[in-house]
Amino acid sequence: MTDLTAGDMAPDFSLPRNGGGTVSLSDFAGKPVVLYFYPKDDTSGCTTEAVDFSGLTAEFEKLGATVIGISPDSVKSHDKFAAKHNLSVVLAADEEHKALEAYGVWKEKSMYGKTYMGVERSTFLIDKSGKIAEVWRKVKVPGHAGAVLKAAQAL
């Protein structure tokens, strides 16, 4: 699988989401979408990222943009995470790693000398036509949500 880059069509997906129901990229045809992939609910970096994106929800909504966080956690985990931190972003559960693999963010990682498969924290800004406008890989959380908002404003 080659890494997706700006100009590529964003792969569609349909995943269960927090609060019930499903979310699909095609639900937002004609609107910009921010897809951010994160490793695990309720860990420090992932919580900061979700809280930062939630804090900018009104700004993204002014642009007609929706923010969707995707991780391999379950819907039940997402519901608890969203309630605990008062999150306003959509959280999609990709327990089978289909979207994670389609976007090339399910990667071999290593920690303390052990290798394992996990999510490479990444964000994709998708324009109104369904094309990837910008990609951030190996995201460092501080200031990231603001940088994505600036890029979305420039679309």
Phi, psi and omega in degrees: 000125177275151180290138176289144179226171178305136181100338177287151172288136179285129178296136177285159177206160172221117186226150173295148185231164176298149180081359179098160179081193179233164175228135178232148177300322182296343176298338187247024179306135179085003179229150176287150180225138171254118176252118175242133182255131183223154187289314190201135176302144169063027169259162191301308181295319182291324178293313179302316181298313181295319179294319179297313178296319179298322179295339180255010183307314182299322179293318177295319180298325177301331179271358184078012185266146175247141177253127180235124174261135181233130174217169179281003179291162180282165175300319179302316177297316179299317180300315179295316180299312181296318181292316183299322186250009178054050184279143178249358177278155174285134176243120181256140181261118180242065183295335180266000174066021183294310178290321179303317179287320180299327180267000175071029182251358175271104192231160171284130180235167175219146177211132179054038177080359179254140176258147181203164177269138180197178182274128170274115183304116186214154178226140178237125173262120184250130183277180185298336181271000180088009178265149177286122181268324181205149180230134172242124178246157181048052185299135167263125192295314185303123178081356186294313183301321178295321178295321178294319177300315178302317179295321179294323178295333182277351181296000000 
